[in-house]
Amino acid sequence: MIPADEPFRWQVGFAVAGKVRRAVDRNRMKRLLRESYRCQKDLFSAATASARTSLAIVFLFSVPTHHRRELPTFQQVADDMKSILIRASARGAA
């Protein structure tokens, strides 16, 4: 537990697997992940703020080899991020 006078910290990281071959695509995917998290982080922070614990989260994007080569759209990333944050906040609040 963190003392009451110390603020709790969150650390969030974003990574894209090397299977996404082009650096341009990896960087775009990281930008999509960061923006999606930034837009929806309130879903997670509201549910876990009462826990007052430090937290480190890493979001990793990986593409299966049999999957299409196209990157997901922002809306697809945002939908997935929303479901992840809702599930994580449900576990964190429990």
MARSE-270307 format. One line per field, with one value per residue: residue number from 1; residue in one letter; x, z negated, y of N, C-alpha, C, O, CB in turn. Coordinates in Angstrom, 3 decimals, m for minus. Glycine has a CB too. Example, Ala and Ser with C-alpha at 12.3 -4.5 7.8 and 13.67 -1.06 7.14 Angstrom:
n: c(1, 2)
res: c(a, s)
n.u: c(13.190, 12.850)
n.w: c(m7.800, m7.080)
n.v: c(m5.690, m2.250)
ca.u: c(12.300, 13.670)
ca.w: c(m7.800, m7.140)
ca.v: c(m4.500, m1.060)
c.u: c(13.200, 12.900)
c.w: c(m7.800, m7.870)
c.v: c(m3.300, 0.030)
o.u: c(14.236, 13.409)
o.w: c(m8.465, m8.039)
o.v: c(m3.319, 1.138)
cb.u: c(11.308, 14.084)
cb.w: c(m9.046, m5.725)
cb.v: c(m4.473, m0.598)
END
This chain:
n: c(1, 2, 3, 4, 5, 6, 7, 8, 9, 10, 11, 12, 13, 14, 15, 16, 17, 18, 19, 20, 21, 22, 23, 24, 25, 26, 27, 28, 29, 30, 31, 32, 33, 34, 35, 36, 37, 38, 39, 40, 41, 42, 43, 44, 45, 46, 47, 48, 49, 50, 51, 52, 53, 54, 55, 56, 57, 58, 59, 60, 61, 62, 63, 64, 65, 66, 67, 68, 69, 70, 71, 72, 73, 74, 75, 76, 77, 78, 79, 80, 81, 82, 83, 84, 85, 86, 87, 88, 89, 90, 91, 92, 93, 94)
res: c(m, i, p, a, d, e, p, f, r, w, q, v, g, f, a, v, a, g, k, v, r, r, a, v, d, r, n, r, m, k, r, l, l, r, e, s, y, r, c, q, k, d, l, f, s, a, a, t, a, s, a, r, t, s, l, a, i, v, f, l, f, s, v, p, t, h, h, r, r, e, l, p, t, f, q, q, v, a, d, d, m, k, s, i, l, i, r, a, s, a, r, g, a, a)
n.u: c(0.835, 0.375, 1.438, m0.877, m0.175, 1.404, 1.164, m0.397, 0.971, 0.670, 1.872, 2.112, 2.691, 3.431, 3.744, 4.824, 4.931, 7.722, 6.871, 5.284, 6.373, 7.329, 8.765, 7.318, 4.685, 4.704, 5.165, 2.888, 0.927, 1.551, 0.968, m1.799, m2.600, m1.789, m3.364, m5.931, m5.952, m5.603, m8.002, m9.832, m9.055, m10.333, m12.358, m11.047, m9.592, m11.530, m12.731, m10.643, m9.449, m9.991, m8.531, m5.904, m3.252, m0.037, 0.528, 1.439, 1.139, 1.303, 0.594, 0.475, 0.794, 0.336, 0.628, m0.844, 0.708, m0.878, m2.704, m4.295, m2.374, m3.008, m3.266, m5.232, m8.114, m8.586, m10.997, m11.438, m9.265, m9.897, m12.317, m11.427, m9.623, m11.363, m12.893, m10.865, m10.055, m12.427, m12.749, m10.398, m10.801, m12.982, m11.844, m9.938, m11.479, m12.685)
n.w: c(0.000, 0.595, m1.175, m2.561, m2.087, 0.160, 3.672, 5.859, 8.644, 12.156, 14.775, 18.191, 21.025, 24.500, 27.033, 30.088, 31.874, 33.597, 35.803, 37.289, 39.953, 41.240, 40.106, 40.209, 40.073, 37.539, 35.894, 36.490, 35.454, 32.739, 32.238, 32.696, 30.599, 28.335, 28.605, 28.513, 25.914, 24.488, 25.050, 23.709, 21.109, 18.819, 18.269, 16.995, 14.933, 13.242, 12.023, 10.653, 9.014, 6.292, 5.212, 4.810, 5.551, 7.026, 10.492, 13.344, 16.753, 19.836, 23.180, 25.808, 29.215, 31.536, 34.507, 35.836, 37.960, 40.026, 40.433, 41.939, 43.690, 43.318, 41.243, 38.270, 38.112, 36.546, 35.159, 34.725, 33.051, 30.918, 30.020, 29.155, 27.172, 25.387, 24.473, 23.214, 21.164, 19.687, 18.793, 17.263, 15.335, 14.012, 12.790, 11.235, 9.475, 7.978)
n.v: c(m1.188, 2.259, 5.089, 7.517, 10.149, 10.093, 10.304, 7.955, 6.169, 5.719, 3.788, 3.462, 1.544, 1.010, m1.351, m2.834, m5.776, m7.263, m8.613, m7.033, m5.719, m3.264, m0.234, 2.105, 1.200, m0.028, 2.208, 3.734, 2.044, 2.127, 4.806, 4.768, 3.069, 4.574, 6.917, 5.840, 4.805, 7.207, 8.532, 6.945, 6.402, 7.229, 5.408, 3.359, 4.619, 5.741, 3.541, 2.339, 4.192, 4.333, 2.284, 3.073, 2.271, 1.772, 1.240, m0.621, m0.965, m2.684, m2.496, m4.671, m5.111, m7.582, m9.490, m12.333, m14.795, m15.758, m13.811, m10.911, m8.420, m5.811, m2.945, m2.452, m0.283, 2.969, 2.929, 0.174, m0.397, 1.295, 0.165, m2.363, m1.533, m0.322, m2.528, m3.989, m2.212, m1.996, m4.648, m4.878, m2.894, m3.956, m6.171, m4.889, m3.384, m5.277)
ca.u: c(0.000, 1.082, 0.972, m1.923, 0.382, 2.090, 0.236, m0.119, 1.417, 0.376, 2.796, 1.502, 3.607, 2.852, 4.758, 4.337, 5.836, 8.531, 6.199, 4.830, 7.700, 7.789, 8.822, 6.225, 3.478, 4.851, 4.979, 1.470, 0.159, 1.787, 0.190, m3.208, m2.779, m1.681, m4.526, m7.088, m5.868, m5.808, m9.419, m10.688, m8.446, m11.261, m13.082, m10.213, m9.169, m12.655, m12.995, m9.495, m8.891, m10.145, m7.565, m4.713, m2.042, 0.714, 0.148, 2.184, 0.431, 1.899, m0.274, 1.303, 0.094, 1.027, m0.177, m0.574, 1.286, m1.916, m3.616, m4.101, m1.260, m3.528, m3.384, m6.611, m8.488, m8.645, m12.233, m11.215, m8.358, m10.639, m13.272, m10.663, m9.093, m12.490, m13.226, m9.762, m10.097, m13.598, m12.438, m9.354, m11.370, m13.834, m10.939, m9.283, m12.445, m13.131)
ca.w: c(0.000, 0.666, m2.234, m2.139, m1.623, 1.435, 4.768, 6.564, 10.018, 13.217, 15.900, 19.314, 22.144, 25.721, 27.834, 31.287, 32.180, 34.796, 36.939, 38.120, 40.552, 41.551, 38.962, 40.369, 39.570, 36.081, 35.276, 36.609, 34.517, 31.393, 32.148, 32.548, 29.239, 27.372, 28.727, 28.040, 24.446, 23.999, 25.163, 22.896, 19.829, 17.728, 17.949, 16.084, 13.766, 12.332, 11.274, 9.861, 8.229, 4.864, 4.784, 4.405, 5.744, 8.253, 11.508, 14.611, 17.790, 21.171, 24.244, 26.863, 30.448, 32.296, 35.625, 36.203, 39.305, 41.020, 40.433, 43.007, 43.491, 43.089, 39.851, 37.903, 38.116, 35.206, 34.505, 34.256, 31.902, 29.824, 29.502, 28.399, 25.976, 24.463, 23.829, 22.312, 19.993, 18.892, 18.089, 16.273, 14.227, 13.249, 11.955, 10.273, 8.480, 7.170)
ca.v: c(0.000, 3.533, 5.987, 8.449, 11.422, 9.885, 10.004, 6.710, 6.422, 4.766, 3.773, 2.761, 1.396, 0.470, m2.040, m3.520, m6.885, m7.148, m9.238, m5.920, m5.552, m1.903, 0.676, 3.060, 0.543, m0.187, 3.520, 4.104, 1.230, 2.678, 6.054, 4.396, 2.548, 5.682, 7.796, 5.093, 4.794, 8.567, 8.865, 6.083, 6.056, 7.530, 4.174, 2.576, 5.389, 5.945, 2.313, 1.902, 5.295, 4.083, 1.274, 3.811, 1.482, 2.042, 0.284, m0.581, m1.723, m2.649, m2.970, m5.243, m5.449, m8.607, m9.979, m13.726, m14.895, m16.035, m12.673, m9.929, m7.492, m4.469, m2.536, m2.147, 1.125, 3.546, 2.476, m1.191, m0.311, 1.923, m0.812, m3.360, m0.880, m0.124, m3.800, m4.328, m1.337, m2.357, m5.910, m4.628, m2.132, m4.869, m6.971, m4.008, m2.914, m6.421)
c.u: c(0.875, 0.559, 0.005, m1.355, 1.136, 1.068, 0.608, 0.184, 0.946, 1.443, 2.160, 2.509, 2.894, 3.970, 4.079, 5.382, 6.562, 7.931, 5.549, 6.111, 8.162, 7.731, 7.689, 4.933, 3.541, 4.603, 3.525, 0.626, 0.340, 1.022, m1.294, m3.493, m2.758, m2.920, m5.786, m7.106, m6.169, m7.294, m10.286, m10.132, m9.352, m12.092, m12.338, m9.909, m10.301, m12.891, m11.855, m8.907, m8.971, m9.131, m6.259, m3.447, m1.341, 0.448, 1.009, 1.474, 1.194, 0.891, 0.620, 0.425, 0.935, 0.081, 0.155, m0.100, 0.226, m2.885, m3.321, m2.942, m1.735, m3.589, m4.850, m6.863, m8.502, m9.880, m12.088, m10.314, m9.091, m11.639, m12.563, m10.119, m10.188, m12.824, m12.121, m9.838, m11.299, m13.331, m11.413, m9.904, m12.295, m12.990, m10.287, m10.208, m12.884, m12.216)
c.w: c(0.000, m0.462, m1.692, m1.601, m0.308, 2.535, 5.416, 8.019, 10.934, 14.276, 16.989, 20.444, 23.327, 26.544, 29.014, 31.656, 33.498, 36.010, 37.844, 38.723, 40.706, 40.322, 39.008, 39.795, 38.054, 35.370, 35.362, 35.612, 33.089, 31.205, 31.961, 31.131, 28.203, 27.413, 28.220, 26.510, 23.883, 24.012, 24.165, 21.514, 18.640, 17.334, 16.880, 14.810, 12.771, 11.454, 10.340, 8.975, 6.733, 4.344, 4.294, 4.460, 7.012, 9.239, 12.744, 15.601, 19.094, 22.145, 25.391, 28.046, 31.213, 33.375, 35.857, 37.654, 40.375, 41.174, 41.606, 42.683, 43.194, 41.596, 39.526, 37.970, 36.685, 34.463, 33.974, 33.019, 30.698, 29.201, 28.653, 27.101, 24.936, 23.743, 22.862, 21.037, 19.098, 18.119, 16.990, 15.080, 13.386, 12.323, 10.883, 9.172, 7.563, 6.012)
c.v: c(1.244, 4.423, 7.036, 9.756, 11.303, 9.610, 8.670, 7.033, 5.319, 4.904, 2.923, 2.732, 0.757, m0.142, m2.726, m4.566, m6.672, m7.823, m8.202, m5.363, m4.102, m1.007, 1.694, 2.474, 0.346, 1.128, 3.980, 3.326, 1.741, 3.984, 5.763, 3.885, 3.675, 6.576, 7.104, 5.039, 6.184, 8.940, 8.103, 5.768, 6.359, 6.306, 3.380, 3.355, 5.592, 4.720, 1.935, 2.993, 5.028, 3.065, 1.895, 2.947, 1.928, 0.917, 0.472, m1.502, m1.584, m3.245, m3.419, m5.603, m6.447, m9.131, m11.444, m13.816, m15.138, m14.875, m11.745, m9.004, m6.072, m4.179, m2.275, m0.638, 1.647, 3.049, 1.057, m1.207, 0.260, 0.952, m1.872, m2.762, m0.692, m1.422, m4.240, m3.505, m1.644, m3.645, m5.690, m3.844, m2.991, m5.742, m6.123, m3.542, m4.031, m6.706)
o.u: c(1.981, m0.651, 0.058, m1.975, 1.479, 0.190, 1.783, m0.283, 0.839, 1.860, 1.724, 3.109, 1.891, 5.020, 2.922, 6.574, 6.069, 8.415, 5.296, 6.844, 9.286, 6.748, 7.164, 4.179, 2.540, 3.908, 2.995, m0.285, m0.619, 0.486, m1.968, m4.514, m3.603, m3.459, m6.617, m8.155, m6.911, m7.782, m11.368, m10.699, m9.157, m12.489, m12.946, m9.966, m10.055, m13.214, m12.086, m7.948, m8.095, m8.899, m5.577, m2.671, m1.976, 0.177, 1.280, 1.241, 1.678, 0.402, 1.432, m0.570, 2.104, m1.130, 1.323, m0.478, 0.424, m3.810, m2.239, m2.579, m0.921, m3.920, m5.627, m5.934, m8.438, m9.814, m12.567, m10.569, m8.929, m11.790, m13.032, m10.150, m9.959, m13.018, m12.412, m9.699, m11.194, m13.645, m11.540, m9.515, m12.393, m13.392, m10.102, m9.766, m13.404, m12.462)
o.w: c(m0.541, m0.674, m0.516, m0.756, 0.289, 2.355, 5.503, 8.557, 10.547, 14.622, 16.738, 20.786, 23.172, 26.732, 28.939, 31.737, 34.394, 37.127, 39.020, 38.069, 40.331, 39.582, 37.970, 39.114, 37.363, 34.355, 34.409, 34.997, 32.318, 30.126, 31.170, 30.537, 27.308, 26.370, 27.563, 25.891, 22.909, 23.087, 23.810, 20.810, 17.560, 16.175, 15.977, 13.717, 11.565, 10.274, 9.329, 8.248, 5.984, 3.136, 3.453, 3.505, 7.953, 8.849, 13.148, 15.314, 19.426, 21.951, 25.891, 27.898, 31.506, 33.165, 36.058, 38.481, 41.528, 41.982, 42.191, 41.518, 42.848, 40.792, 40.411, 37.894, 35.730, 33.264, 32.880, 32.062, 29.580, 27.979, 27.573, 26.055, 23.742, 22.528, 21.805, 19.941, 17.875, 16.932, 15.902, 13.940, 12.176, 11.192, 9.753, 8.044, 6.478, 5.245)
o.v: c(1.248, 4.497, 7.398, 10.402, 12.324, 8.766, 8.313, 8.036, 4.155, 6.009, 1.799, 3.752, 0.061, 0.473, m3.139, m4.266, m5.986, m7.638, m8.462, m4.622, m3.768, m1.027, 2.096, 3.169, 0.532, 1.166, 4.551, 3.880, 1.781, 4.239, 6.423, 4.233, 3.724, 6.946, 7.732, 5.210, 6.314, 9.589, 8.570, 4.932, 5.800, 6.184, 2.806, 2.792, 5.614, 4.852, 1.271, 2.733, 5.460, 2.999, 1.310, 2.913, 2.404, m0.218, 1.603, m2.676, m0.501, m4.358, m2.640, m6.313, m6.195, m9.201, m11.778, m12.986, m14.753, m14.958, m11.788, m8.836, m5.216, m5.050, m1.916, 0.166, 0.873, 2.778, 0.761, m1.939, m0.230, 0.922, m2.232, m3.410, m0.883, m1.420, m4.801, m4.049, m1.558, m3.735, m6.251, m4.099, m2.789, m6.016, m6.575, m3.327, m3.771, m7.637)
cb.u: c(m0.948, 0.894, 2.162, m2.853, 1.298, 3.103, 0.247, m1.313, 2.943, m1.041, 4.212, 0.167, 4.827, 2.095, 5.547, 4.078, 5.067, 9.868, 5.152, 4.001, 7.714, 6.945, 10.168, 6.038, 3.282, 6.252, 5.891, 0.960, 0.580, 3.298, 0.399, m3.589, m1.683, m0.421, m4.716, m7.085, m4.465, m5.004, m9.898, m10.930, m7.144, m12.187, m13.274, m8.909, m8.626, m13.920, m13.259, m8.433, m9.614, m11.552, m7.280, m4.901, m2.366, 2.243, m1.333, 3.694, m1.044, 3.266, m1.288, 2.077, m0.191, 1.519, 0.074, m1.836, 2.316, m2.678, m3.516, m5.379, m0.367, m4.919, m2.524, m6.924, m9.868, m8.649, m13.415, m10.595, m7.124, m11.367, m14.034, m9.506, m8.464, m13.731, m13.462, m8.409, m10.136, m14.842, m11.917, m8.186, m12.121, m14.669, m9.863, m8.715, m13.656, m13.241)
cb.w: c(m1.211, 2.070, m2.907, m3.294, m2.667, 1.331, 5.826, 6.449, 10.087, 13.816, 15.486, 19.763, 21.738, 26.528, 26.973, 32.483, 32.222, 34.542, 36.452, 37.288, 41.886, 42.678, 38.922, 41.863, 40.266, 35.727, 35.939, 38.040, 34.614, 31.155, 33.408, 33.588, 28.916, 27.659, 30.186, 28.627, 23.983, 24.849, 26.564, 23.618, 19.670, 18.129, 19.214, 16.773, 14.200, 13.120, 12.227, 10.770, 8.555, 4.573, 5.923, 3.001, 5.806, 7.966, 11.856, 14.411, 17.955, 21.215, 24.703, 26.356, 31.306, 31.369, 36.917, 35.998, 39.348, 40.643, 39.111, 43.229, 44.717, 43.725, 39.567, 36.490, 38.791, 35.278, 35.481, 35.372, 32.239, 30.325, 30.661, 29.252, 26.335, 25.218, 24.892, 23.004, 20.433, 19.793, 19.078, 16.912, 14.748, 14.197, 12.812, 10.974, 9.159, 8.021)
cb.v: c(0.002, 4.219, 6.675, 8.739, 11.986, 8.718, 11.142, 5.715, 6.547, 4.991, 3.220, 3.439, 0.561, 1.566, m3.073, m2.509, m8.195, m7.710, m10.230, m4.809, m6.199, m1.296, 1.396, 3.431, m0.809, m0.717, 4.550, 3.852, m0.247, 2.911, 6.913, 3.322, 1.518, 6.520, 8.236, 3.672, 4.323, 9.563, 8.584, 4.812, 6.794, 8.679, 3.314, 2.167, 6.730, 6.272, 1.178, 1.387, 6.587, 3.600, 0.315, 4.362, m0.022, 2.182, 0.423, m1.014, m1.228, m3.429, m1.861, m6.484, m4.184, m9.759, m9.140, m14.596, m16.012, m17.290, m11.904, m9.112, m7.484, m4.307, m1.280, m2.682, 1.330, 5.080, 2.549, m2.044, 0.555, 3.173, m1.482, m3.911, 0.474, 0.397, m4.887, m4.106, 0.123, m2.517, m6.966, m3.867, m0.915, m5.750, m7.635, m2.820, m2.305, m7.648)
END
